[in-house]
Structure formats: C-alpha cells, structure tokens
Amino acid sequence: MLFCASAAVVLLMPGPGGDRLLLPLVVGCVWALSAYLFIYLFEAVPPLPHPDSGPVMSLQRRLTRGLYWLLALAFIVLGALVLMLTIRLFGEWAGGLPG
C-alpha cells in the first residue's frame, strides 16, 4: 500500500509538494518490508527436539533452531539499521520543511 502511495506521489505530485511526502512514505515502506519479512520468516519456528526422537532428528532440529537464532540476530542488526535510517531520513525531511 505504501509502495503504491509512493509511486502515486512521484507520478502525480511533481515539485516540492510531492517531495515533502516522499521521505515519510519511503520510511514507511522500509518498516513495512522489515515487518513482513520478520513475520514471514518466524511464523513456523520448529519446536525443541523431543527427548525420545532419534539423534539425527534431534541434530536436525537443533541446527534448524540455530539458524533461526542467527536470523534473529540479523533482524536485531536490521532493526537498528532501519531505525538509524528512519532518524536520518526524518531529520532530512524536517530540515526541508518550510518555517
């Protein structure tokens, strides 16, 4: 939705009026994409291995859960980067406002 709004601003609102709206829309798109990826990747985290499962199944589940831990660490870094981008873009946006 925000991507369509950004495209509409670029195409339908030429000049500084559209530019003032574009940066908040870009920030919204980045946050929406980040949230979508988080929900998509973490919707089905495998459960802990059952004590009665075999060693191969137990190792496979532990490795899969370890991969999810690495993804969680990557999302912490991604969240920090998106937050820094948000602060920077809103600073640019606020600096360009008249008044």
C-alpha positions in Angstrom: 0.0 0.0 0.0 2.8 2.4 0.9 4.7 1.5 -2.2 1.6 2.4 -4.3 1.3 5.7 -2.4 5.0 6.4 -3.1 4.5 5.7 -6.8 1.4 7.9 -6.9 3.3 10.8 -5.2 6.2 10.5 -7.7 3.9 10.3 -10.7 1.0 12.6 -9.7 2.6 15.3 -7.5 5.5 16.9 -9.2 7.6 19.5 -7.5 8.3 20.2 -3.8 4.8 19.2 -2.7 5.4 15.6 -3.6 9.0 15.7 -2.3 7.8 16.5 1.2 5.6 13.4 1.3 8.1 11.0 -0.3 10.5 10.6 2.6 7.9 9.5 5.1 6.5 7.1 2.6 9.9 5.6 1.9 10.4 5.1 5.7 7.0 3.5 6.0 7.8 1.2 3.1 11.1 0.1 4.7 9.4 -0.6 8.1 6.5 -2.5 6.4 9.0 -4.6 4.4 11.0 -5.3 7.5 7.9 -6.3 9.5 6.6 -8.5 6.6 10.0 -10.4 6.4 10.0 -10.9 10.2 6.5 -12.3 10.2 7.1 -14.5 7.2 10.4 -16.0 8.4 9.4 -16.6 12.0 5.8 -17.8 11.6 6.8 -21.5 12.0 9.9 -21.9 14.3 10.4 -25.6 14.8 9.8 -26.9 18.4 12.6 -28.2 20.6 13.6 -31.8 19.9 11.6 -34.4 21.8 13.8 -36.5 24.2 12.5 -39.7 22.5 13.4 -38.6 19.0 16.5 -40.1 17.3 19.9 -38.4 17.2 19.5 -37.5 13.5 16.1 -35.8 14.1 17.4 -34.1 17.2 20.5 -32.8 15.4 18.4 -31.6 12.5 16.0 -29.6 14.8 18.9 -28.1 16.8 20.6 -27.0 13.6 17.4 -25.5 12.2 16.7 -23.7 15.5 20.3 -22.4 15.4 19.7 -21.0 12.0 16.6 -19.2 13.4 18.8 -17.7 16.2 21.2 -16.4 13.5 18.2 -14.9 11.7 17.0 -13.3 14.9 20.5 -11.7 15.4 20.4 -10.5 11.8 17.0 -8.9 12.4 18.3 -7.1 15.5 21.0 -5.6 13.3 18.5 -4.9 10.6 16.2 -3.2 13.1 19.0 -1.0 14.3 19.9 0.0 10.7 16.3 0.7 9.8 16.0 2.8 13.0 19.1 4.8 12.1 17.8 5.2 8.5 14.5 6.5 9.9 16.2 9.0 12.2 18.3 10.3 9.3 15.5 10.5 6.8 13.2 12.2 9.2 16.0 14.7 10.0 16.3 15.4 6.3 12.6 15.7 6.0 12.2 18.0 8.9 15.1 20.2 7.7 13.4 20.6 4.3 10.1 21.8 5.8 9.4 25.5 5.4 9.3 27.5 8.6 
